[in-house]
Amino acid sequence: MKVAVMGAGAVGCYYGAMLARAGHEVVLIGRTSHVEAVRANGLRLETGTFDEQVRLDASTEASAVRGADLVLFCVKSTDSESAAAQIKPHLSPDALLLTLQNGVDNDERVRSVLSNEVAAAVVYVATEMAGPGHVKHHGRGELVIAPSRASEQVAQHLVAAGVPTQISDNVRGSLWAKLVLNCAYNALSAVSQLPYGELARGMGVTDVIRDVVAECLAVAKAEGVVIPGDTDAAIRGIAQSMPSQYSSTAQDLARGKLSEIDHLNGLVVRRGEALGVPTPANRVLFVMVKLLEGKQHKTVA
C-alpha cells in the first residue's frame, strides 16, 4: 500500500513506522523539525524489543496524501475538520481514511467534510515523541476498526506488519470504552504529571476514577451505546500494562500545548447536560485541565 499519515505525532509515527518496516510506502505529514529529522536520518522507532531507524518519507504539506491508498488520520480531535479540509483537494477518490484519534465522533466530523470512505479506529497503544524523528513505544499497539470496503485488506496488511487488528461492528461501543479509559486517567495524569502506575497508587485516586467511570457509563447508556468487555478490568489493566506511560493530555500540558480535554471529559459533560445525566466528577477534571491550559497560555503570552 501507499500510506499517508496525516498528523505525524506519536500514534501516527508508530503505526506508520510499523507499516514502513513491512515494506509499504509511507509518508509522514507533520511539523517542520520532525520532518527534517526524518528526512535526514529516518524515523527512530524505539520499542522494548528493537530500536532502529526506519526509512520513510516525510512532508510538511497536506498535498503529500496524493496517491495514498490509506490515510491514517491522526491529528488532534480539535483539528479534525480543518485537517480534513486541507487534504480534501489532494485525496484519491478511493482512498480510505482511518481515524486514529481520541474521542467518539471524529469519523462523523471528518465524513462531514470529505466524500471519501471514512472508518473509525480504536487505538490501544502507549507511545510518546522522545524528540524530533524519535518515537518511543511503551506498550500494546492493537487496533479495532470499523467495517468498510477496504477494511479487510487493510487489517490483513496491519496484522502482517505486527499490528494486532480486528474488525468490529460495534466500533462506536469500543470508542466509548476507550473514552471511558481516557476520562478516568488522562486528566488525573495531566494535573499530577504522573504516569499511570504511580498515579493509580495515589490516595483517593481509585475512588475518583470509580466516580468518573460511573458517570461515563451512565451517559453512554443514555445515548444507547453498548460498551463491550469488562470496563472495571480494563480500568485496572491500564495501570498494570502501561505503568510508565503519561497520558496524551499530560504530554500536551508538559509541552505547553492545548489538549483534547474538550473531546474527553468535556464531551461527557456536554452529553450529560443534553441527556439530563449529572457528571460532577468529569466536570471537575475538565475544569482543572482547562485552568492549567489557560494558565500556561497566559504565561506564554
Rosetta blueprint (number, residue, H / E / L):
1 M L
2 K E
3 V E
4 A E
5 V E
6 M E
7 G L
8 A L
9 G L
10 A H
11 V H
12 G H
13 C H
14 Y H
15 Y H
16 G H
17 A H
18 M H
19 L H
20 A H
21 R H
22 A L
23 G L
24 H L
25 E E
26 V E
27 V E
28 L E
29 I E
30 G L
31 R L
32 T H
33 S H
34 H H
35 V H
36 E H
37 A H
38 V H
39 R H
40 A H
41 N H
42 G L
43 L E
44 R E
45 L E
46 E E
47 T L
48 G L
49 T L
50 F L
51 D E
52 E E
53 Q E
54 V E
55 R L
56 L L
57 D E
58 A E
59 S E
60 T L
61 E L
62 A H
63 S H
64 A H
65 V H
66 R L
67 G L
68 A L
69 D L
70 L E
71 V E
72 L E
73 F E
74 C L
75 V L
76 K L
77 S H
78 T H
79 D H
80 S H
81 E H
82 S H
83 A H
84 A H
85 A H
86 Q H
87 I H
88 K H
89 P H
90 H H
91 L L
92 S L
93 P L
94 D L
95 A L
96 L E
97 L E
98 L E
99 T E
100 L E
101 Q L
102 N L
103 G L
104 V L
105 D L
106 N H
107 D H
108 E H
109 R H
110 V H
111 R H
112 S L
113 V L
114 L L
115 S L
116 N L
117 E E
118 V E
119 A E
120 A E
121 A E
122 V E
123 V E
124 Y E
125 V E
126 A E
127 T E
128 E E
129 M E
130 A E
131 G E
132 P L
133 G L
134 H E
135 V E
136 K E
137 H E
138 H E
139 G E
140 R E
141 G E
142 E E
143 L E
144 V E
145 I E
146 A L
147 P L
148 S L
149 R L
150 A L
151 S H
152 E H
153 Q H
154 V H
155 A H
156 Q H
157 H H
158 L H
159 V H
160 A H
161 A L
162 G L
163 V L
164 P L
165 T E
166 Q E
167 I E
168 S L
169 D L
170 N L
171 V H
172 R H
173 G H
174 S H
175 L H
176 W H
177 A H
178 K H
179 L H
180 V H
181 L H
182 N H
183 C H
184 A H
185 Y H
186 N H
187 A H
188 L H
189 S H
190 A H
191 V H
192 S H
193 Q L
194 L L
195 P L
196 Y H
197 G H
198 E H
199 L H
200 A H
201 R L
202 G L
203 M L
204 G L
205 V H
206 T H
207 D H
208 V H
209 I H
210 R H
211 D H
212 V H
213 V H
214 A H
215 E H
216 C H
217 L H
218 A H
219 V H
220 A H
221 K H
222 A H
223 E H
224 G L
225 V L
226 V L
227 I L
228 P L
229 G L
230 D L
231 T H
232 D H
233 A H
234 A H
235 I H
236 R H
237 G H
238 I H
239 A H
240 Q H
241 S H
242 M L
243 P L
244 S L
245 Q L
246 Y L
247 S L
248 S H
249 T H
250 A H
251 Q H
252 D H
253 L H
254 A H
255 R L
256 G L
257 K L
258 L L
259 S L
260 E L
261 I H
262 D H
263 H H
264 L L
265 N H
266 G H
267 L H
268 V H
269 V H
270 R H
271 R H
272 G H
273 E H
274 A H
275 L H
276 G L
277 V L
278 P L
279 T L
280 P H
281 A H
282 N H
283 R H
284 V H
285 L H
286 F H
287 V H
288 M H
289 V H
290 K H
291 L H
292 L H
293 E H
294 G H
295 K H
296 Q H
297 H H
298 K H
299 T H
300 V H
301 A L
